[in-house]
């Protein structure tokens, strides 16, 4: 079950990353996907992955604040 969650979280994150140029909400979606992926990393015991994904979520939230509204 944890593997299914991880596949879903990472797939969502990558889809949002691919769609970022379409609008500001996709950047926010990417940040949310990073948080979900971070949670997966911690749940699965891969804490370095969890930490890195959390850092990416902070970076994405910063970018979300900088992206002009279309």
C-alpha positions in Angstrom: 0.0 0.0 0.0 2.9 2.4 0.8 4.3 1.7 -2.7 1.0 2.6 -4.4 0.9 5.9 -2.4 4.5 6.6 -3.4 3.8 6.0 -7.1 0.7 8.2 -6.9 2.5 11.0 -5.1 5.5 11.0 -7.4 3.4 10.8 -10.5 1.3 13.7 -9.3 4.5 15.7 -8.5 6.0 15.0 -12.0 2.7 15.9 -13.8 2.5 19.2 -11.9 6.2 19.9 -12.8 5.5 19.2 -16.5 2.5 21.6 -16.4 4.2 24.4 -14.5 4.5 26.7 -17.5 0.7 26.6 -18.0 0.0 28.6 -14.8 0.7 29.6 -11.3 -1.6 26.9 -9.8 0.5 24.2 -11.3 3.5 25.5 -9.4 1.5 25.3 -6.2 0.5 21.7 -7.2 4.1 20.9 -7.7 4.8 22.1 -4.1 2.0 20.0 -2.8 3.3 17.0 -4.8 6.7 17.5 -3.2 5.1 17.5 0.3 3.3 14.3 -0.6 6.5 12.7 -1.9 8.4 13.9 1.2 5.8 12.2 3.4 6.3 9.0 1.3 10.1 9.2 1.9 9.7 9.4 5.7 7.0 6.7 5.8 9.1 4.3 3.8 12.2 4.9 5.9 14.1 6.8 3.2 14.5 10.0 5.3 17.2 11.6 3.1 14.6 11.5 0.2 12.0 12.9 2.6 14.3 15.8 3.6 15.2 16.6 0.0 11.6 16.6 -1.2 10.6 18.8 1.7 13.3 21.3 0.7 12.0 21.2 -2.9 8.5 22.0 -1.6 9.9 25.1 0.1 11.7 26.1 -3.1 8.5 25.6 -5.1 6.4 27.7 -2.6 8.9 30.5 -2.9 8.6 30.3 -6.7 4.8 30.2 -6.4 5.0 33.6 -4.6 7.2 35.0 -7.4 5.2 33.8 -10.5 3.0 36.5 -11.9 -0.7 35.8 -12.3 -1.6 35.0 -15.9 
